[in-house]
């Protein structure tokens, strides 16, 4: 049965962009511009300009963006890299694939890294921190950078869910201007998985940096270590940003700002409609330092599983993220971390439909269904 409100709606977005998308694909097929062509270069430049960084290097995925950034920064066996358990597994996976050891800390009330726990968890082996900007909200970056500077640590941002989100310092001694996710650390890593705010029609990712050496190393790692067609200077991988995907992303990039604004409008509708629902906690964290883009709209809900079942019965698709916390997955060897708040989130969080093509009446229907569940 087709849902009244699907969690994502790829066909609807395609229909709104069909002429532009079809023209881009047709052009590539007719010209044979398939691998590392102008569309990739254009996308890298477009993203660098948008983020306010010097370099962007496309990759096959956000996961490879993380792995290559860590490798380029010299992270390897014997090093510890701090991050959170409340994230998509790729963040932790990337640390493992570099031969380093993940150190997991709690998330805070806004689902991002709890900065009060960071300094406590540091050891002499800690070499890097990966803050995860989750659900379209950035971490408290000025506080993290202060810790990193004092302890001489590398920051690699996992900005996969935060393209376009912004943060400005609350420290009077710091630059008070807005800066975008992915522009703070040594490198910022992005995913363009189809469900992302800017999504390809398959896997795609990118690394953003102001460091020329990091950019060059990521470029080599993503394309077999090839400096030219005849010169190999490193052992790399096949992890290029596909030219088809770059062309599609360039079409979509023109709509990015309006999509961000629409997501924020939908979030305000959810906030207003559910503000008096005592059994849910909204992702509403008003302050003057964050500009949230609402990649996801995530509630903390009482009787979460029953709510999800009720919404499904009424044609509303939702997503429950990690009902088993990542550090409780038996095969990963991370069960020694004690993260009670993260474990509580695993029992409570539920994501409601959130995408620009969502109609107002669909949003209102979701709100009604949530209210109906708790009034029964």
Buried (B, 14 or more C-beta within 10 A) or exposed (E): EEBBBBBBBBEBBBEEBEEBBEEBBEEBEEEEBEEBBEBBEBBBEBBBEBBBBEBBBBBBBBBBBBBBBBBBBEBEEEBBBBBBBBBBBBBBBBBBBBEBBBBBBBBBEBBBBBBEBBEEBBEEEBBBBBBBBBBBBBBBBBBBBBBBEEBEBBBBBBBBBBBBBBBBBEEEEEEEEEBBBBBBBBBBBBBBBEBBBBBBBBBBBBBBBBBEEBBBBBBBBBBBBBEEEEEEEEEBBEBBBBBBBBBBBBBBBEBBEEBBEBBBBBBEBBBEBBEEBEBBBBBBBEEEBBBBBBBBBBBBBBEBEEBBEBBEEBBBBBBBBBEEBBBBBEEBEBEEBEBEBBBEBBBBBBBBBBBBBBEEEBBEBBBEBBBEBBEE
